[in-house]
Amino acid sequence: MGILAWIVLGLIAGAIAKAIYPGRQGGGILGTLLLGIIGAFIGGTLHTLLTTGSFALASSGFSIGGVILAIIGAIIALFVYYAIAGRRTI
């Protein structure tokens, strides 16, 4: 997937995850982009783990299913971040 597609997927997934996750999150557009890209890797890795049974770092593709996986991964990333760092803003 090209870098432009990664940026678009990251922005879409990060923005939707921040809208779904309760509370206020900071970070601006760069934080949203990074959150979405991290979410794409988390979602893709979880999908690979659940479907094949093997752990491999994979990314979700740029499709409806890929965006959904990236959103789920971004929500997991937000949860883990706030569990470790406390309830401060990014």
Number of C-alpha atoms within 10 A of each C-alpha: 9 7 8 9 12 19 15 15 25 27 21 19 31 32 20 20 25 20 13 11 14 8 9 11 17 11 12 10 12 12 17 23 22 18 26 33 27 22 31 31 20 25 28 23 21 23 19 18 15 11 9 10 10 11 12 13 13 16 23 27 18 17 10 10 11 19 23 20 25 33 30 23 28 31 25 18 19 20 14 12 14 15 10 9 11 9 13 10 11 13
